[in-house]
Amino acid sequence: MDSADLLVEILMRIWNNVVLLVLLFCLAAIPILGLGIGLGYGLHAVIPGLDLNWAIVAGAVFSVGIWDMLMRFMTIAHGIEQDLREKDDEDEEQTQSDEPWVVIPRKSVPPGGERKKK
């Protein structure tokens, strides 16, 4: 491989990364802008004294805030799910090493196993 081929390969990798970033931006930005414009028209309909341009700006700000909160909640939910999965794995390891018998979780046993005395 000579230096010209290496340079072409490096430029192609850079071009591929740029195209990928532009596509990802378009996939994220177009729905957010559409939601912002829709919210802007909705705000203009609800508050007639609000100028349409400012209503669209407010709608765009709201849509970005909605998107940000959604991503934060999804990140938190993924972290909690991963923590619970790790805790379950640790509990399984403890029960397998400490107890030689089969452990049935309380969730799988139907209620009403004991009878009440009258």
N, C-alpha and C positions, 0 to 999 in steps of 0.2 A: 504494500500500500504506500503510495507516495503522498506527499503533503497536500496535493490538490484533492485527492479522494477523501482524506481526513477532514479537510476544510469543508467540503461539500456535505459530509456526514454530520459534522457539528452544526452547520447551518440548517440542515434538514431537521435535526432534533430541536433546535431553537424554534423553527417555523411550526413544527408539530405542537410544541408546548404553547406557542402563542395562539394557534388556532383552537386548541383545547380550552384555553382560558377565555377566549372570546365566546365560544359556544356555551360554556358554563355561565358566563356573565349574562348572555342572552336568555338562557333558560331560567335564570333567577330574576333578572331585571324586568323582563317583559310582563310576567304575571303580576309583579309588584306594582309596576306602573299602571297596568290595566285596573288593578284593584284600587289604586290611588285615584285614578280618574273617575271610576265609578263611585267611590266614596265622596269625591268632590261634587259630583252632580247630585248625589243624595243630600249632602249638606246644603247645597244651594237650594234644593227643593224644600228642605225643612226650615232653613233660615233664609227667607227671601232677601233680606237686607244685605246678605253676604255676597260680595262680588264673586263671580264665577271663577276668575283666575285664582283668587285667594282660597276659594273652596277647594279647588283642585290641588293647590299646594298643601292645604291642611289634610286632604285625603291621602296625598302621597306620604306625608309625615306619619299619619295614622297607619297606613299600610306597612311602612318600614318598621314601625313599632310593633305591629302585630306579628310580622315576620320574625323580628328579633326575639320577642317573647316566646313564640312557637319554638324557635331553635333552642332557646334556653331551657324550656320545659322538656323538650325531647332529650337534650343532653343530660338533664337531671334524672329523667326517667330511665335513661340507658344506664347511668351510673348506679342508680338504686337497684335496677334489675341485675346488673353485674355483681354488685355487692351481695345481693340475696343468693345468687347462684354460687358465689364463692363460699358463703356461709353454709349453704346446703351441702356443698362438697366437703367442707370441713366436718360438718356433723356426721355425714356418711362415713368418713374416715374414722372418726372417733367411735361410732357405734360398731363398725366392722372390727376395729382392733380391740375394743374393750369387752364387747358382749358376743358370745358365740351363738346366740339364738337370733331368730328373726324378729325384728321390731316392726310392728304395724302402727303407722301414724294414726293419731286420734281422728284426723279428718276423714279417714276411710271407714271408720267404725260407725254404724248408724246409732243415733241416740236412742235411749230407752233400754239400755242393756240391763239396768238394775230395776227391780220391782220395788215399789213403795209399800211399806207395811201400813196396814190400817189399824 
